């Protein structure tokens, strides 16, 4: 079956690579598919990584992650809460229509619609005012210390195109609804997305009218999600894939020995964790009736103490992980080695805590996990079940593709679930505001689907959003990360390492946000 799948994938990829002689195709594969083509619908890393090739923001990251101009050429602080952005003139959307201030104002209204999960990227912006066709003012609720990083993922869609195609509303992904933008793209970026066949491929072609210059020779991109580890590696070794960004940990050492393969190593600013429903009065999918064990800190601590993170690193991740105590990885502002020391497993104390909480014989709950998103995700969840069983916890594991997994936890249909959180802004506020802040209808708690609500943390998180004194703000971040850790509000497992494998003729820039960019890639 695996061989048949490998041959099928290889044939598919080879067929897609039949391009004119002058074309250079980058064939990129990973295990996870995108969720949508609507840039304001789902804050999902793979989706963002694909869409950023077509949809651009006012600012962007350079190759070394400094913030630089993109669709805006300049910004000036009129006051601490009024920032004037001068827009780049002569920029065209892929359909040839001009990019103007009207598009910025339109996209601001669109991204803030409550059915999406992208609002965090415009956090603290009260209004965007058009000054003229190529000037807008961002009116802030208070000073925003990471404004320029946040708005990188505030992506611009053509207003006229959206209106013409009746797609002014963001897709309601959770309700399984679709709109025109969920399947079609019209941005300003270096590549035009030409098609998406779910679970098969995303195709792109170079945008010859892009406003910027590039050193890349890549004229076409084919992204192929391949769930099976052996099939992905077989496609790379057969030469049917140029770039593989999801490496099975058990194959990394072997691939390093292959002269036809190049490995580019680097960390990823992503933390893998378990979220526990702490808001429901009765825990779903549990044998405990009439109450919720996860409301008790002792239970949450017991689950954490039962986990042997070093064993997961050693036996499942083959060393390609950093055991985690806090919710942000090295490389993110807020992570310091002294507070990111994972506790050693202590099953006996875990049993004692469970008994004190009224569960001397443990209890049962369901764990939901993706099986095609993170490195060894299902295997890690299976290991957790065995570790928790030693302290009396009984689990049912539901492992399914990310598209289905995401729908369940976003509809609050899970008692506990695995998630990985990458930090697009490289600042801990992004994690704390999304995952820990009490959920509102806006950006606060936009991914807090396990109903955490901690008044002290809310105060800290709200304060760090507007604190411009770096020392004071970092002290707030530190306090919030420690409180999140010590209250066991989430159960971090590890920070992922992320080696990429590629054919020897491929050159690319490793991205710690796990977003390869074709504009930084060449293929020989």
N, C-alpha and C positions, 0 to 999 in steps of 0.2 A: 504493500500500500504506500509506504513512504517513497519507494523508488518510483512508483507510478506518479505520485504527486510531484516528485522532483522533476521527472521528465516533462510532465504537463507544464509546470512552472517555467522550465527552461525553454520549452517550445513557445510558450506565450511571450516570454521576454525576448527571445530571438526574433519572433515575428514582429514585435513592436519596434525592434531596432532597425528594420529595413527602411532606411531613410536615404535621401539623395546623397551623392558622394560628398558634397560640400558640407553637409550637416554633421554635427558632432553631438551624439546623444549621451547623456549621463543617465545610466540605469541604476537607480537607487532603490534599495529594498530595506524594509524593517518589518517587524512583526505586526504593527498596529495600523489599522486604517484610520482615515479621518472620520469625523462625525457629520460634517456638513461643509458646504462652501460659503455659507453666510458668515461674514467676518465678525458679526456682532452677536452671534447666537451662543457659542460654547467656548468657554475658556479651557481648551484642551490642547496640550502641547503639540501633538502631532498635527492637529488641525491648524494651529497657529503657524507651525513650521512650514506647511505647504502654502497657506494663504499669504504669508508674508512675501512670497515671490511675486504676487500680483497686486496685493493691497498694501499701500504704504501709509505711514503716519507723518506727522509734521516733523518729527525727529526720528533718528534711528541710531543703532550702534555701529561703530566702526569695527574693523577687524579685531581690534584689541579692547572692545567694549567701552570706549569713550562715547559719550553722546555727541552727535553731530547733526547738522541740518539735513533735512530730507525735503518734504514738500514745503516746509518753511525755510527761508534762507537766513532769517535773523529774528531774534526776540529781544524785547526791551521791557524792563520793568518800569512801567509808568508810576506805579505805587506797588507796595508789597502784595497787593491783591488785584492788581490789574496788569496783565502781561500782554504786550502787543506783539503779534506775530506777522511778519511780512512774508507773504506766500510767494512761492516760486512761479514766475511767469513763463508762459509757453508750454506748460505741462499738459499733456493730452491723456485722457482716459483711453483704454484700449479700443473703444468704438470711435475715437477721433474727437470726441467732445472735449471742451476745455475744462481744466480744473480751476475753480474760483472759490471765493469766500462763501458763496451760497452752498457749495458742497460741504464745507466744514460745518456750517451751522446745521445743515440737514443731518449730517452724520452724528453730531452731538445729540440731537433729539432722538435719533434712531438707537444709538448705543445705550441710552439710558432707559429704554423700555424694559419693564420688569421681567418679561419672559426670557430675556437673555441672561448670561452669566459673565458678561464682559465689563460691567459697569465700573469695576475697580480701577480701570485705566483712566477714567475721567473723575476719579474721586476728588472732592473738594472744589470742583469747578461748578459754579452756580449758573453761569450763562456764558455763551459765546456770542459776541456782538460783531456784526459786519460793519467795518469802517468804510471800506470801499471794496472793489472787486478783488483786490489782492492784499487786503489787510483785515485781520480780525483781532479783537481783544478778548482774552480769556479773563472773565471776572471770577475771582476766587472767593470762597467763603472765609478763608483765612490764608496766611502764607502757607505754601505747599513746598516743603523742602525737597521732595523727589518728583516734582511736577514733570520735568523734562524726561525722566525715565518712565514715568507712568504713561505718558501720551505716545510713547513709541508704538504701543499696541492699540492705539486709537486710530483705526484704519479707515481710509477714505474710499467710499463708493460713490459712483456718479449719481447725483440727485435726479437728473433728467432721465437717466436709464431706469432708476428705481421707480420713478413715477410712471414712466411708460409701461413698465412691466408689472405694475401693481404689487411692488415689493418694498413699499416704504416701511412696513412693519417688520421687525426682526422675527425670524423663525421661532416658533414655539416648539422647541425640540422635545421638551418633556411631555408635551401633549401629542407627540408623534405627528405634528403637522409639518407641512412643507410649504415653501414659497418659491418664487422664481430664483431668488438669490441662493437658495439651498442647493441648486443644481447648476447655476450659471454665475459667471464672474465678469466684472468690469471694473478693474482698478487702473492704477497708473504705473505699476511696478515693472521690473526688468523682464518678467516672463508672463505670458498669457496662459492661463489655465484653459485648456481646450476640451477637457472631458474628465469625467469621474464615473467609473463603473465600480460601485461599492464592492469591497473585498477582492477587487481584481487590479485596478490601476487608476492612477491620476496622471494625466498627460499635460505637458506644457510645451510652449514654443517661445523662443526669444522674442521680445518686443523690440522691433527695429527702431521704433520712435521713442525709446526710453530717453528721458532727459539727462541721464548721467552716463559716464563712461565706465567700462568694465574691462578687466584683463582676462576675463573668462572666454574660452572658445566654445563653451557649451551652447548649442543652439536649440536643443530639445532635451526635455527631462521626462523620464518615465519613472514614476514612483509606484512600487509594487508591494503591497502588504502580503507577507508570507508568514503565516502563524507558526508553522512547523519549524522548529530549530534545525533538524537535519536537512529539510528542504531548502531553507535559506542558505545554509553553508554549502550545500551541493550546488546551488545556483552560482554562488561566488566562485567556487573551485572550478566549475565548468566554464567560467568566463562569460556567463549569461547575466551577471550582475557586476557593475563597476564599483559600487559603494554599498557597504552593509553597515548600518548603524546600530543594529541589535545583535550583538555577538553572544551566542551561547557561551557561558563561562567555561564549560568543559572543553570548548574547542579553541580557546584563545591561545594556549601554549602551542598547540599543533599548528595553528595558522601562522604563528610567529616563525616557524621553521620553514615555511613555504616561500621560496624565492620569488614566486609570482605574485605574492600578497604582501602588502604593506600595512602595518598596524600603526595607527596614530592614537596615542594614549592621552587620557585626560580625565579629570573628575567631572562630575555632573552636579549642578546645584539643585539636586532633587533629593527629597527625603521620603522614604517609604514608611508608611505608618498604618495603624489600625484605628479607625474611628468607632466610638461606642455611643449608641443612642442614650443621651443623658437627659432628654426632655420628656419623653413619653411617660405617662403614669403607669402603664403596663408595658413590659418589654415584649415586642413581637417575636414570634418564633422561639418561644422559651417555655420551659415547664414551670416557671415561676409565674403565678397568676396574681393579679391584683396589685402588683408593685413592679418596680424596675430596679434590679440589683445594681445597675450601672450608675445610679444616682449616688451610691455610696462610694466615697473615695477609697475605702479599704478594699473593695472589690476590684476597682480599677488598678490599684497598686499591686494586688495579688496577681492579676493577669500579667502585669508588666514583669514582676519578679519571677514568674514561671518561665519567662522567655530567655533562652540562652542565645544571645545575639552573636557571641563569638562562634558558636557552633554553626549558626546560619552562615556567617561570613566564611568559615573554614570549609564546611561540607557542601553547601549549596551554591554560594557565591564564588567559591574558589579563590578567596582572598580579595575579590573585586568589590569590596564594600567597606564602609567605615561605620562600625556600630554607633548608634545614635542615642543621645539622651535628650537633645533639644530638637526643635522643629525646623531648624535651618542648617544648611550644610556649610562646610568651609568654603570661603569665597563669597559668602553672603554677609553683608554688614549686619552684625549682631552675633555671629558665631565667634566664640573665643574658646580655645581648648579647655580652659579651666571649668567651664559650665557644660561642656559636651562630653562628659565621661559616662558611658553607659554603665548602669548598675550590673553587678554580677548576679547571675541567677541564684535565687534562694527559695527553692520549692517548699521548704519547711516553714519559713515565714509566710509564704503565700497561703499555705494551708491554715495557718493560725489566723491570718487576717480574714480569710473566708469564714472560718468558724466564728470569729468575733462579729462578723457582719450578719450571722444567722444562717450560714450555708456550710455547715460542717461536712456535709456530703457532696458539696459542690452544687452545680445546677447545669442546665442545658440552654444553649442558645445557638443561633445560626450565624455562620460567618460567610459573607459574600465576597468573592474575589474575582478579579479579571484573570483571564488565562491567555491573553495575547497583548498585554500592555507593558508590564515592567519586567525586568530581568528575573526570570525564574519565579514569576508571581504565584502561580498555582502551587509550585513545589514549596515555596515559603509558607503558604497557608496550610499545606498538609503538615509541615513541620510544626507549626503553631498548634495544630490540633493535638499532636502527640505530646507536646510540652504541656499544654493545658490539661490534658488527660491525667498527667502525673499528679496534679493537685485536685483532681476530682471534677474538673470541668468537662462536660460532654458537649460535643459540637456536631452539627451537620454542616458540611461544606457545600456551598453553591458556587461553582466556578464557571464563568461564561465569558464570551467576548466583551470587550470594553463597551461597545455600543449598547448591549443589553444591560451590563453591569451598571453603567452610568445612569441609565433610565431608572433603574430600581432605587439607587440611593438618592437620586435627585427628587424622586417622588416619595421619599421617606419610607421606602418599603424594604428596610433592612434593620436588623438589630445591631449588627457590627459589620464593618466593611473595610477592605484594604483600599488605600489610595496612595498615589505618589504625588508630591507637590514640588514642582520646580518653581524657582523664584525669578520671574521674568525681569524684575527691576533690580535684582541683586541687593535688595534691602529687606530686612525682616518685617517691616510694616506690611508688606504685601501678603506674607503668610499669616500674620496675626490678624490683620483686618479681614482677610477672606475666610479663614478657618476657625478663629477663636472669638472674634467680636460677635456679640448677640446679633442675630439675623434681623435685618430690616428689609424694607422693600427696595432699597438702593444698593450701594456697593458694600455696605457693612454686612459681614457674614454671608457674602454671596455664595460661598461654598461650605457654609456651616450647616450641613444637612444632618448632623447628629445632635443639633439643638443645644450646644454649649451656651451657657449664659452665666457670666461671672462679672458682677458689677465692678469689682476692683480692676479687672483687666479691661473692661470697657472704658473706664476713665483713662487708663494708661494709653490704650490704643488711640483713643480720640485725641489725647494730648500730643502724641508723637507725630500725628498727621500734620500738625501746624507749628511744631517747635523748630525754630531755625538755628538755635544754639546747638552745635553738633555734640558737645560734651553732655549737655542735659538730655538731648534726644537719645543718644546712645545709652545713657543710664536708664531711661524709660524702657527702651527695647530690651536691655539686659534684665531688668526687673520682670517684664512681661514674659520673657522666655523662661526665666527661672520659675515663675509662678505656674505657668502652663506645664512645665516639667514636674514640679513638686505636687501639683494637684492631679496629675495623671489625666489631664483633660483629653489628651490624645496619647497614643502609645507609639512613639517613634521606634522603628526597627533599625534602619541603617540609611546612610547616604550612599547613593549609587556611584560607582566608578563607571566610566563609559568609554572603553576603547572602541574605535571604529576600524573596520578592515576594508581595504580597497585594492584594486589591481595596481600593480607597480607603476603604471602610467598615469594614475590619477593623483592630482595634487589638490588639497583642500585645506581650509582652516578649521581646526577642531573647535567646536562651540560647546562651552560648558552648560548652555541651556538646551543642548541636544537639538539644535535647529541648524542643520547644514544649509548653506546658502550656495546656490549654483553660481551666483556672481563672484564668489570667492573660489571657484572650482575650475580646473581644466582637465581635459582628458586627452591623452596621446594614444 
